[in-house]
Amino acid sequence: MKKDIILSGVGGQGILSIATVIGQAALKNGLYMKQAEVHGMSQRGGDVQSNLRISDQPIASDLIPTGKCDLIISLEPMEALRYLPYLNHEGWLVTNEVPFINIPHYPTEKDIKMELEKLPHKIILNVNEVAKEVGSPRVANIVLLGATIPFLGIDYTKIQDSIRDIFQRKGEAIVELNLKALAAGKEIAENLM
């Protein structure tokens, strides 16, 4: 088992929280894991990207070569497009459809959607809307994480356990909200496949 995952978005969206949950779940599954992160100058609104490599064999490098990524997880659709050259031919893209317009001359939503629609393997969903339905816009990243469950190759209960561990200090209500968001994303992805 080997999964090379690129996570992308902009600062403040919770990309690194997704990476933390997946990484901890991989370790709970007895897998090897390496991670490399790029923080958009550590500021809200800057580009954030993480390479996450998971395997049942030791991993030499933390960086994913072009054309070798199995899964792109993106909270921002233009950021998803930025990393498409890394995606392999059988790879999946799981992305939020709602743009975070933080630069001048941001492409039109129509143009971005047209590019995303060209991909053979994709899950495109409005995680912001689902998060609001679940109970808080702050769990949009966990909704997106849930939508990646069919592609991770990690036991769902290990992902749930990682969420419990990571959010436990914030109280049981926050843990339950995040578990509900995870389940909602998982259900959407399973219905779209």
CORGI-V588108 format. One record per residue. RES is the residue in one letter. SS is DSSP state (A for helix, B for strand, O for the rest). PSI is psi as a letter, one per 30 degrees, with the letter a starting at -180 (none if undefined). OMEGA is omega in whole degrees, -180 to 180 (none if undefined). Layout:
BEGIN
RES|SS|PSI|OMEGA + RES|SS|PSI|OMEGA
END
This chain:
BEGIN
M|O|k|176 + K|B|k|176 + K|B|k|173 + D|B|j|-172 + I|B|k|171 + I|B|k|176 + L|B|k|-178 + S|B|l|178 + G|B|a|176 + V|B|l|-177 + G|O|k|178 + G|O|f|-178 + Q|O|f|178 + G|O|g|178 + I|A|e|-177 + L|A|f|173 + S|A|e|177 + I|A|e|-180 + A|A|e|180 + T|A|e|-180 + V|A|e|-180 + I|A|e|-179 + G|A|e|180 + Q|A|e|178 + A|A|e|178 + A|A|e|178 + L|A|e|177 + K|A|f|179 + N|O|g|180 + G|O|g|-178 + L|O|l|172 + Y|B|l|-179 + M|B|k|172 + K|B|k|-178 + Q|B|k|173 + A|B|k|-176 + E|B|k|170 + V|B|j|178 + H|B|k|-179 + G|O|i|-178 + M|O|g|176 + S|O|h|179 + Q|O|l|177 + R|O|k|179 + G|O|f|178 + G|O|l|179 + D|B|k|174 + V|B|k|-179 + Q|B|k|179 + S|B|k|169 + N|B|k|-180 + L|B|j|-178 + R|B|k|-177 + I|B|k|-179 + S|B|l|173 + D|O|f|177 + Q|O|l|177 + P|O|k|-177 + I|O|k|-177 + A|O|e|-174 + S|O|l|177 + D|O|f|-179 + L|O|k|-179 + I|O|k|178 + P|O|l|176 + T|O|k|178 + G|O|g|-175 + K|O|f|-177 + C|B|k|179 + D|B|f|-173 + L|B|k|170 + I|B|k|177 + I|B|j|-175 + S|B|k|176 + L|O|g|-178 + E|O|k|-171 + P|A|e|178 + M|A|e|176 + E|A|e|175 + A|A|e|-180 + L|A|e|-179 + R|A|e|-173 + Y|O|g|179 + L|A|e|178 + P|A|f|179 + Y|A|f|-174 + L|B|k|176 + N|B|l|-173 + H|B|f|179 + E|B|f|-175 + G|B|l|-179 + W|B|k|171 + L|B|k|173 + V|B|j|-174 + T|B|l|169 + N|B|k|179 + E|O|f|-175 + V|O|k|-179 + P|O|l|171 + F|O|j|-172 + I|O|j|-174 + N|O|g|-180 + I|O|l|173 + P|O|l|178 + H|O|h|176 + Y|O|k|-180 + P|O|l|179 + T|O|l|178 + E|A|e|179 + K|A|e|180 + D|A|e|179 + I|A|e|-180 + K|A|e|180 + M|A|e|179 + E|A|e|-180 + L|A|e|-179 + E|A|f|179 + K|O|f|-175 + L|O|k|-179 + P|O|f|-176 + H|O|j|-176 + K|B|l|168 + I|B|j|180 + I|B|k|-177 + L|B|l|178 + N|O|i|-177 + V|A|f|180 + N|A|e|-179 + E|A|e|180 + V|A|e|179 + A|A|e|177 + K|A|e|179 + E|A|e|179 + V|A|e|177 + G|O|f|180 + S|O|k|177 + P|A|f|-178 + R|A|f|-180 + V|A|g|180 + A|A|e|180 + N|A|e|-179 + I|A|e|172 + V|A|e|179 + L|A|e|176 + L|A|e|179 + G|A|e|-180 + A|A|f|178 + T|O|f|-175 + I|A|e|-179 + P|A|f|-173 + F|A|f|-173 + L|A|e|-175 + G|O|g|178 + I|O|k|-179 + D|O|k|-178 + Y|A|e|-179 + T|A|f|177 + K|A|e|176 + I|A|e|178 + Q|A|e|179 + D|A|e|179 + S|A|e|177 + I|A|e|178 + R|A|e|-178 + D|A|e|-173 + I|A|e|-175 + F|A|f|-177 + Q|A|e|-177 + R|A|f|180 + K|A|f|176 + G|O|l|-175 + E|A|e|-179 + A|A|e|179 + I|A|e|177 + V|A|e|-178 + E|A|e|178 + L|A|e|179 + N|A|e|177 + L|A|e|177 + K|A|e|178 + A|A|e|178 + L|A|e|-179 + A|A|e|180 + A|A|e|178 + G|A|e|179 + K|A|e|-179 + E|A|e|179 + I|A|e|-179 + A|A|e|-179 + E|A|e|179 + N|A|f|-179 + L|A|f|-177 + M|O|none|none
END
